[in-house]
Amino acid sequence: MNWIEFSSSVIGYLISWPVVVFFIFMIFRKPISELIANVKFIKSPIGDAEFGQGVKELEEQQQALSSLPQEKHEPEQSYPPANLYEEVAPIAEHSPSAAVIESWRRIEQALVDLCKARGVEVENPRRTVDILRQLGVDNIFTYELSRHLDSLRRTRNSIAHGREEPTVGEAMAYADVASSAYAEIKNLSIA
């Protein structure tokens, strides 16, 4: 084997399809990762996966809540939903998961404030489920609002525990839905 045959065989191995695919992937890894991040549905022989479904369900619930008749009282001060959204949106650009977690943290604080404002005693105020249950029992929340907040909580838990990784768009949608719920909770606090 002379150097020409050796060079030819090395080049043949270097140009084999797995190596070419690897180099193409390495060159275009950033655009490919951005495309993968926007995938909503994957179907493969081992199973199917759908992403962003939780946020879609939350948006549908928010629309259903908006169409329900509102209570007749008019609070003196109203909390616009933009406050929470505008504060959390910049976080979503850098860390979508952090934006979802921060949105939910604000809702939890608003729920605690609501309990204090209404004099609601909760057995374990550190558990949001207990707060939601007690506010429902005391007829401060409608069943629909309680269910909606529980869906927000479950979505947050899924993201916080790494079962789901939201895209920037999904985090922004979550923040939008959460800001509406936040405003509704705050309005109930001053009613």
WOWO-V469800 format. One record per pair of residues at least 12 apart in sequence whose C-alpha atoms are under 6 Angstrom apart, sorted by the first residue. I is the first residue (numbers start at 1). J is the second residue. D is the distance in whole Angstrom. If there is no record, write none. Layout:
I;J;D, I;J;D
This chain:
75;191;6, 78;187;6, 79;183;5, 80;183;6, 81;179;5, 81;180;5, 81;183;5, 84;179;5, 85;175;6, 85;176;6, 85;179;6, 92;168;6, 96;168;5, 96;171;5, 100;171;6, 103;175;6, 107;182;6, 114;189;5, 117;189;6
